[in-house]
């Protein structure tokens, strides 16, 4: 009888210890989970900002036509052209979408051809190297960059 009582007391003490350890672990790791979620969110935001940096240099700036042509070449060479559209509107009134055509709200992207005649002065796609272009970014409803727009003015 004495043996079963001490076994029951040891079992109860062990159960109490296990429950206490579980409670302590929950109290310690719950705040750590929130901190980890916050850190992950901040890291994702920083990664997105770094990824978008090559496009953001064109946001609300004025650049020359030669810089527009260089941007077209750059995005074609680094593979970015498959992800965004580039709209160029020259002083001749031509309105061309290169690589991808993007809807006015930025949510629909339709592939188009790459620029072929931007250096040919007799073509409507010609971009005057000394012309000045207002550059801006087009984002979709989720604030993802979908296109760069260059309008000669």
MIPAZA-454210 format. One record per residue (C-alpha): residue number from 1; residue in three letters; chain; x, y, z. Coordinates in steps of 0.05 Angstrom, whole numbers. Layout:
<num NUM; residu ALA; chaine A; x X; y Y; z Z>
...
This chain:
<num 1; residu UNK; chaine A; x 0; y 0; z 0>
<num 2; residu UNK; chaine A; x 57; y 47; z 18>
<num 3; residu UNK; chaine A; x 90; y 31; z -48>
<num 4; residu UNK; chaine A; x 29; y 48; z -90>
<num 5; residu UNK; chaine A; x 20; y 114; z -53>
<num 6; residu UNK; chaine A; x 92; y 136; z -66>
<num 7; residu UNK; chaine A; x 85; y 114; z -140>
<num 8; residu UNK; chaine A; x 21; y 156; z -146>
<num 9; residu UNK; chaine A; x 55; y 216; z -114>
<num 10; residu UNK; chaine A; x 115; y 209; z -161>
<num 11; residu UNK; chaine A; x 69; y 202; z -220>
<num 12; residu UNK; chaine A; x 30; y 265; z -198>
<num 13; residu UNK; chaine A; x 95; y 304; z -187>
<num 14; residu UNK; chaine A; x 121; y 283; z -256>
<num 15; residu UNK; chaine A; x 55; y 303; z -289>
<num 16; residu UNK; chaine A; x 57; y 371; z -253>
<num 17; residu UNK; chaine A; x 129; y 381; z -277>
<num 18; residu UNK; chaine A; x 112; y 364; z -349>
<num 19; residu UNK; chaine A; x 53; y 412; z -348>
<num 20; residu UNK; chaine A; x 96; y 467; z -317>
<num 21; residu UNK; chaine A; x 150; y 457; z -370>
<num 22; residu UNK; chaine A; x 98; y 460; z -426>
<num 23; residu UNK; chaine A; x 69; y 524; z -397>
<num 24; residu UNK; chaine A; x 138; y 556; z -392>
<num 25; residu UNK; chaine A; x 155; y 535; z -463>
<num 26; residu UNK; chaine A; x 91; y 565; z -490>
<num 27; residu UNK; chaine A; x 104; y 631; z -453>
<num 28; residu UNK; chaine A; x 176; y 634; z -478>
<num 29; residu UNK; chaine A; x 164; y 615; z -551>
<num 30; residu UNK; chaine A; x 99; y 653; z -565>
<num 31; residu UNK; chaine A; x 133; y 721; z -566>
<num 32; residu UNK; chaine A; x 191; y 692; z -606>
<num 33; residu UNK; chaine A; x 141; y 668; z -659>
<num 34; residu UNK; chaine A; x 114; y 738; z -667>
<num 35; residu UNK; chaine A; x 185; y 766; z -672>
<num 36; residu UNK; chaine A; x 202; y 714; z -725>
<num 37; residu UNK; chaine A; x 140; y 732; z -765>
<num 38; residu UNK; chaine A; x 158; y 806; z -761>
<num 39; residu UNK; chaine A; x 229; y 792; z -782>
<num 40; residu UNK; chaine A; x 206; y 750; z -841>
<num 41; residu UNK; chaine A; x 158; y 805; z -864>
<num 42; residu UNK; chaine A; x 213; y 857; z -859>
<num 43; residu UNK; chaine A; x 262; y 813; z -897>
<num 44; residu UNK; chaine A; x 210; y 801; z -952>
<num 45; residu UNK; chaine A; x 198; y 876; z -958>
<num 46; residu UNK; chaine A; x 273; y 890; z -962>
<num 47; residu UNK; chaine A; x 282; y 835; z -1015>
<num 48; residu UNK; chaine A; x 225; y 863; z -1057>
<num 49; residu UNK; chaine A; x 254; y 934; z -1051>
<num 50; residu UNK; chaine A; x 322; y 910; z -1074>
<num 51; residu UNK; chaine A; x 292; y 870; z -1131>
<num 52; residu UNK; chaine A; x 252; y 931; z -1154>
<num 53; residu UNK; chaine A; x 311; y 980; z -1147>
<num 54; residu UNK; chaine A; x 333; y 971; z -1220>
<num 55; residu UNK; chaine A; x 264; y 996; z -1241>
<num 56; residu UNK; chaine A; x 256; y 1051; z -1188>
<num 57; residu UNK; chaine A; x 313; y 1091; z -1218>
<num 58; residu UNK; chaine A; x 264; y 1108; z -1274>
<num 59; residu UNK; chaine A; x 207; y 1130; z -1228>
<num 60; residu UNK; chaine A; x 188; y 1204; z -1239>
<num 61; residu UNK; chaine A; x 253; y 1222; z -1274>
<num 62; residu UNK; chaine A; x 271; y 1255; z -1339>
<num 63; residu UNK; chaine A; x 321; y 1219; z -1382>
<num 64; residu UNK; chaine A; x 349; y 1224; z -1452>
<num 65; residu UNK; chaine A; x 329; y 1181; z -1511>
<num 66; residu UNK; chaine A; x 396; y 1146; z -1510>
<num 67; residu UNK; chaine A; x 382; y 1126; z -1438>
<num 68; residu UNK; chaine A; x 315; y 1098; z -1460>
<num 69; residu UNK; chaine A; x 349; y 1056; z -1514>
<num 70; residu UNK; chaine A; x 400; y 1033; z -1462>
<num 71; residu UNK; chaine A; x 344; y 1013; z -1415>
<num 72; residu UNK; chaine A; x 311; y 973; z -1470>
<num 73; residu UNK; chaine A; x 376; y 936; z -1483>
<num 74; residu UNK; chaine A; x 392; y 927; z -1410>
<num 75; residu UNK; chaine A; x 325; y 895; z -1394>
<num 76; residu UNK; chaine A; x 330; y 850; z -1454>
<num 77; residu UNK; chaine A; x 401; y 827; z -1435>
<num 78; residu UNK; chaine A; x 387; y 813; z -1361>
<num 79; residu UNK; chaine A; x 322; y 776; z -1374>
<num 80; residu UNK; chaine A; x 278; y 828; z -1339>
<num 81; residu UNK; chaine A; x 241; y 840; z -1404>
<num 82; residu UNK; chaine A; x 200; y 776; z -1393>
<num 83; residu UNK; chaine A; x 172; y 805; z -1329>
<num 84; residu UNK; chaine A; x 153; y 876; z -1346>
<num 85; residu UNK; chaine A; x 128; y 919; z -1403>
<num 86; residu UNK; chaine A; x 163; y 980; z -1430>
<num 87; residu UNK; chaine A; x 120; y 1034; z -1462>
<num 88; residu UNK; chaine A; x 153; y 1087; z -1505>
<num 89; residu UNK; chaine A; x 115; y 1145; z -1533>
<num 90; residu UNK; chaine A; x 157; y 1189; z -1578>
<num 91; residu UNK; chaine A; x 147; y 1260; z -1603>
<num 92; residu UNK; chaine A; x 124; y 1231; z -1669>
<num 93; residu UNK; chaine A; x 62; y 1206; z -1634>
<num 94; residu UNK; chaine A; x 80; y 1133; z -1638>
<num 95; residu UNK; chaine A; x 59; y 1093; z -1577>
<num 96; residu UNK; chaine A; x 96; y 1027; z -1574>
<num 97; residu UNK; chaine A; x 96; y 972; z -1522>
<num 98; residu UNK; chaine A; x 159; y 931; z -1520>
<num 99; residu UNK; chaine A; x 166; y 861; z -1490>
<num 100; residu UNK; chaine A; x 98; y 862; z -1455>
<num 101; residu UNK; chaine A; x 35; y 903; z -1465>
<num 102; residu UNK; chaine A; x 6; y 923; z -1397>
<num 103; residu UNK; chaine A; x -67; y 942; z -1386>
<num 104; residu UNK; chaine A; x -84; y 1011; z -1358>
<num 105; residu UNK; chaine A; x -94; y 984; z -1288>
<num 106; residu UNK; chaine A; x -30; y 942; z -1294>
<num 107; residu UNK; chaine A; x -65; y 876; z -1279>
<num 108; residu UNK; chaine A; x -62; y 845; z -1350>
<num 109; residu UNK; chaine A; x 4; y 832; z -1384>
<num 110; residu UNK; chaine A; x 5; y 810; z -1457>
<num 111; residu UNK; chaine A; x 71; y 791; z -1491>
<num 112; residu UNK; chaine A; x 93; y 833; z -1550>
<num 113; residu UNK; chaine A; x 155; y 836; z -1593>
<num 114; residu UNK; chaine A; x 222; y 865; z -1575>
<num 115; residu UNK; chaine A; x 242; y 932; z -1605>
<num 116; residu UNK; chaine A; x 275; y 927; z -1672>
<num 117; residu UNK; chaine A; x 278; y 997; z -1702>
<num 118; residu UNK; chaine A; x 293; y 1044; z -1644>
<num 119; residu UNK; chaine A; x 357; y 1068; z -1679>
<num 120; residu UNK; chaine A; x 328; y 1074; z -1749>
<num 121; residu UNK; chaine A; x 309; y 1147; z -1759>
<num 122; residu UNK; chaine A; x 261; y 1130; z -1817>
<num 123; residu UNK; chaine A; x 219; y 1084; z -1773>
<num 124; residu UNK; chaine A; x 160; y 1104; z -1729>
<num 125; residu UNK; chaine A; x 192; y 1067; z -1670>
<num 126; residu UNK; chaine A; x 254; y 1111; z -1674>
<num 127; residu UNK; chaine A; x 277; y 1140; z -1608>
<num 128; residu UNK; chaine A; x 315; y 1205; z -1616>
<num 129; residu UNK; chaine A; x 378; y 1198; z -1573>
<num 130; residu UNK; chaine A; x 378; y 1271; z -1554>
<num 131; residu UNK; chaine A; x 303; y 1274; z -1540>
<num 132; residu UNK; chaine A; x 280; y 1281; z -1468>
<num 133; residu UNK; chaine A; x 232; y 1229; z -1439>
<num 134; residu UNK; chaine A; x 191; y 1230; z -1375>
<num 135; residu UNK; chaine A; x 198; y 1163; z -1342>
<num 136; residu UNK; chaine A; x 148; y 1132; z -1294>
<num 137; residu UNK; chaine A; x 130; y 1065; z -1263>
<num 138; residu UNK; chaine A; x 64; y 1028; z -1274>
<num 139; residu UNK; chaine A; x 42; y 983; z -1217>
<num 140; residu UNK; chaine A; x -15; y 933; z -1213>
<num 141; residu UNK; chaine A; x -69; y 931; z -1159>
<num 142; residu UNK; chaine A; x -21; y 894; z -1113>
<num 143; residu UNK; chaine A; x 32; y 948; z -1121>
<num 144; residu UNK; chaine A; x 77; y 902; z -1162>
<num 145; residu UNK; chaine A; x 117; y 938; z -1216>
<num 146; residu UNK; chaine A; x 89; y 916; z -1284>
<num 147; residu UNK; chaine A; x 118; y 967; z -1332>
<num 148; residu UNK; chaine A; x 162; y 1028; z -1344>
<num 149; residu UNK; chaine A; x 134; y 1084; z -1385>
<num 150; residu UNK; chaine A; x 177; y 1133; z -1425>
<num 151; residu UNK; chaine A; x 139; y 1192; z -1455>
<num 152; residu UNK; chaine A; x 176; y 1244; z -1497>
<num 153; residu UNK; chaine A; x 157; y 1314; z -1478>
